[in-house]
Each structure stands twice: as structure tokens, then as C-alpha cells.
Amino acid sequence: MNHRSEMFALQSVEGFLGGEELSRLNKIMDGEAAAWEPEIHAAVLPAPALAVDILNQAMTRALPTIQRAMPSIADAASWAYTHLSAGQEIPANLDGILDPAVAPARVGRIGVVISEADEGGRFSLEPPTEEALRAGGHPDGSEQVRVARRPVAGPLSYGSDPSATPSLVRTRWTCYAGPGVAIAYGARLVSGVSPVRRGVLRTFVGDLIDTPLPTS
């Protein structure tokens, strides 16, 4: 399927997580991430099974809303957790796609804050220009794969490449989404988080994919 337009889509999901779910997720991560600190900007921990269960239930409820902007989205995968303390940020980065011909294809990303910072830590998106979009065109010229693909693989990475973004002409949109509000966005949107000034920002992120994951 041609996901080209969906890779620039944006959809908020108010009420993605309810108050009880937020409390449970924060309690889970109080134990699971008590001694963890990001080694690099945008470092993540794989979400523990109890957290994944909660997030997957929320994703099932939210799927019709997300499909308004991204009709091909069928599931979320690779849920991970990160927190940012004072002075930490996530620089502008580009998630990209790995291989559009291999299922499931990552069409976008989803993020939900479970506890916001006292000051700072705002999420932002930056849509690149059409010229930048075509900079990584595939030799066969197919529309399906005519997107720049520069993700970085690795267990501590969002799967993004900050070096892919400096030359892109773009405008930054900063959005406020309180705890429990999910932001679903296409894989070709440059994203980032401004520096946290006070407190700790706690967030879960996942891949939005076009193929349902097998149920156990």
C-alpha cells in the first residue's frame, strides 16, 4: 500500500489513557525504571509486559480515531519508555522507515505522556518540504518508496537519525498534550522534545504499523 501521504499525517487522541491507567503505568515504571537514566538523548527502555498490556488496550480503543488520519494503521508495536530530567531534551530527529516492502511497515509513531514536567519538555513536529521529501528517492522512481530513509537501528534509539534533519527546510509546531493524550504522527515528520527545565517528563512511545500483530 502507498503510505506516502500518511507519513505526514497528525492525529491527537484525547483520553487515550484514563486516570487509573496513568496511575498504574506510573507505578509500574517507578519500579522498572527506578535506577535507569538515558545514556544518550532519546534513549528508551523496552516497555515491561504489564505496561504493554495497558497500552495495547488503549491502542485498540483509539484505533478508529487514529485511522481518520492514517487509514492503513492496524496496530502499534515496540512500545518503549523514556524519561527526561532537568537539562535533558530530544533534539529534532527523523524516524523514517526501514523498508516499505517488508511487512509490517512502520507508517508512523505514537507518543503519550504519563507524567509531565513542571516546566519545559514540550513535544514538537516539523514537516519538511516536498523537495526534502524526495531527496532520498528510490532509483526505480516508485512513489511508494520515494522517501528518504535514514533511521538508526539500535536498542537505545527511537530508530531516528538527528543527522538527517539539519538541511531540511521546515517549520516547528509545538504542541501541548497533557498526560493521557496520545499524539500519532507520520514517520516523515521531524520530531523532538524541548529541554526540561524543572521536574521529570515520563513518556511511552511506539511504532504505528500497517499489519496487525499476531495475538498470543
C-alpha positions in Angstrom: 0.0 0.0 0.0 1.2 3.6 -0.7 1.6 5.2 2.7 3.2 8.4 1.4 0.6 10.9 2.5 0.0 9.1 5.8 3.7 9.6 6.7 3.0 13.3 7.0 -0.3 12.9 9.0 -1.0 14.0 12.5 -3.8 13.0 14.9 -4.3 13.6 18.6 -6.2 11.1 20.8 -7.7 12.8 23.8 -8.4 10.3 26.6 -6.0 7.7 25.2 -5.2 6.8 28.8 -7.6 7.3 31.7 -6.7 8.4 35.2 -6.5 4.8 36.6 -4.3 3.7 33.7 -2.0 6.6 34.2 -1.6 5.8 37.9 -0.9 2.1 37.1 1.7 3.0 34.4 3.5 5.4 36.7 3.6 2.9 39.5 4.9 0.2 37.1 7.7 2.5 35.9 8.5 3.6 39.5 9.7 0.0 39.9 11.0 -0.8 36.4 12.9 2.4 35.8 13.9 3.4 39.3 17.6 3.1 38.6 17.6 3.9 34.9 18.9 7.0 33.2 19.1 7.6 29.5 22.6 7.0 28.1 22.0 9.3 25.2 19.3 11.7 24.1 16.2 9.7 23.0 17.3 6.6 24.8 14.5 4.2 25.7 13.7 1.2 27.8 11.5 -1.6 26.3 8.1 -1.3 27.9 7.5 -4.1 30.5 4.8 -6.6 29.8 2.3 -5.1 32.3 2.7 -1.7 30.7 2.4 -3.1 27.2 -0.9 -4.7 28.1 -2.3 -1.4 29.2 -1.0 0.5 26.2 -2.3 -2.2 23.7 -5.8 -1.9 25.3 -5.7 1.8 24.9 -4.5 1.4 21.3 -7.5 -0.8 20.5 -9.8 1.9 21.7 -8.0 4.6 19.9 -7.6 2.9 16.5 -10.7 4.3 14.9 -9.6 7.9 15.8 -6.0 7.3 14.5 -7.4 5.8 11.3 -9.1 9.1 10.5 -5.7 10.5 9.6 -3.9 7.2 8.9 -6.4 4.7 7.4 -3.8 2.0 7.0 -2.8 1.8 10.7 -3.7 -1.6 12.1 -1.7 -1.8 15.3 1.1 -0.5 17.5 4.4 -2.2 18.2 7.7 -1.8 20.0 6.3 0.1 22.9 9.2 1.8 24.9 9.5 4.2 27.8 11.7 7.2 28.4 12.0 10.0 30.9 13.8 13.3 30.7 15.1 15.3 33.7 16.1 18.9 34.0 18.5 19.8 31.3 17.6 16.9 29.1 15.9 17.1 25.7 15.3 15.1 22.5 16.9 17.0 19.6 15.0 17.2 16.3 15.1 13.8 14.6 13.6 11.9 11.8 12.2 8.4 12.4 11.9 7.4 8.8 11.0 3.9 7.6 13.1 0.8 7.4 11.8 -0.9 4.2 8.3 -0.1 2.8 8.2 -3.5 1.0 8.6 -5.5 4.2 5.5 -6.0 6.5 4.7 -4.7 8.9 5.7 -1.3 7.6 6.2 1.5 10.1 4.0 4.3 8.9 4.2 6.5 11.9 4.8 6.8 15.6 2.7 7.4 18.7 3.6 9.0 22.0 1.8 9.5 25.2 2.9 11.4 28.3 2.2 9.7 31.6 3.6 12.4 33.8 4.6 15.8 32.6 7.5 18.0 33.6 6.9 21.0 35.9 8.4 23.2 33.2 9.6 22.6 29.7 9.6 19.3 27.9 7.2 20.2 25.1 6.8 17.9 22.1 7.3 19.4 18.6 6.9 18.4 15.0 8.5 19.9 11.9 7.1 19.0 8.4 9.9 19.0 5.8 9.4 20.5 2.3 8.4 18.5 -0.7 12.0 18.9 -2.1 13.4 17.4 1.1 10.9 14.5 0.9 12.2 13.5 -2.5 15.9 13.8 -1.5 16.1 10.1 -0.9 14.2 8.9 -3.9 14.5 5.2 -4.9 16.2 4.5 -8.2 13.1 2.8 -9.6 11.1 6.0 -9.1 8.2 4.3 -7.4 6.0 6.6 -5.3 5.7 4.0 -2.6 9.4 4.2 -1.7 10.3 7.7 -2.8 11.0 8.8 0.7 14.3 9.5 2.4 15.1 6.6 4.7 17.9 7.3 7.3 16.8 5.6 10.5 19.4 4.4 13.0 18.9 0.9 14.4 19.7 0.0 18.0 18.1 -0.9 21.3 18.7 2.5 22.8 17.4 4.6 19.9 14.0 5.7 18.8 15.1 4.5 15.4 15.9 8.0 14.3 18.8 9.9 12.9 19.4 13.5 14.0 22.0 13.9 11.3 19.3 13.5 8.7 17.5 16.7 9.7 19.8 19.8 9.7 19.5 20.6 5.9 15.7 20.2 5.8 13.6 23.4 5.5 10.8 23.2 8.0 8.6 25.0 10.4 8.4 23.9 14.1 5.0 23.2 15.6 5.0 22.9 19.3 2.0 21.1 20.9 0.8 20.7 24.4 -0.7 17.4 25.2 -1.2 16.7 28.8 -0.9 13.3 30.5 -3.0 10.6 28.8 -3.3 12.4 25.4 -1.7 10.5 22.6 -0.1 12.1 19.6 0.0 9.9 16.4 2.3 11.3 13.7 3.7 10.1 10.4 7.2 8.7 10.1 8.3 11.5 7.8 7.7 14.3 10.3 10.7 15.6 12.1 10.0 15.4 15.9 11.7 16.5 19.1 11.2 17.5 22.7 12.3 20.8 24.2 14.6 20.9 27.2 13.0 20.0 30.5 13.6 22.9 32.9 12.0 21.5 36.1 10.7 18.1 37.1 10.6 14.9 35.0 8.8 14.1 31.8 7.7 10.5 31.5 6.6 9.2 28.1 5.7 6.0 26.3 6.3 5.7 22.5 5.5 3.1 19.9 5.5 2.3 16.2 2.3 2.6 14.2 2.3 -0.3 11.7 0.1 -1.3 8.8 -0.3 -5.0 9.8 -1.9 -6.4 12.9 0.4 -8.2 15.3 -0.4 -11.8 16.0 -2.3 -12.4 19.1 -1.0 -14.8 21.7 
